[in-house]
């Protein structure tokens, strides 16, 4: 793939665009807030023994925390 860029005389960026990293950080923070709020609503509705917490919601929270840590480290 790099050979194509060399043939076409195009520059390849070797680092992250910092303005886009800030946007990713803020969007991930908003996603985390919404996910935690949704988990709170799920916990509030969790009344019966057969009720379960959403596995996908917990997975999204964990992944969002990892994304936030990655973007904060690279900002």
N, C-alpha and C positions, 0 to 999 in steps of 0.2 A: 504494500500500500504506500509506503514511503517513497518507493521508486516512482510512482505515478506523480507525486507532488514534485519530485525533483525534475522529472521530464517536463512538466508544465510550468516549472519555475515558480511554484507557490510556496509561501512560507507556512510552516506548520507551527502552531502555538504549542509550547511545551509546558505552560502553566495555566492555572485556573483564572477565569475572568472574575475579578473580585466583586464587581457590581452584581453579577449573577449569583455569586455565593451568598451575598447578603440577602438577596431575594429568596433563595432556597432556605436560608436560616429563618427568616420571618415567616415564610409559608409553613415550614415544619413546626415552628412554635405554635402557630395558629392551629395546625392539625393536631398537635399534642393537646392543646387546650380543649378543642372540640371532642377529642377522643376521651379525655379524662372526664369531661362533663357527661358524655354518653355512658361511660362506665358508672358514674354516680347515679344516673337515671336508672340504669340497669340494676344497680344495687338497691335502689329505693323500691323498685318493682319486684325484687327478689323475695317473695313471701312464702311460697310453697317449697316443700322439700324437693320437688321434681324440677324446680326452676334451675337453670344453669347460666353461668356467665358466658358471654360470647367469646369464643376462642379467637375469632378473627379480630375482635376489638382489642384484646390483650396483645395479640401479635402486632397489630398496627402501633400500639403504644410503645412496645419494645423497639420496633424498627424505627419509629420516629425519634426515640431517644438516641439510638445509635447514629441516625442521620444528623441530629443536632450536635452530638459530640464530634462527629467527623467534620462538619462544616465550621464549628467553633474552633476546632484545632487548626483548620486551614485558612481561617480568616485573617 
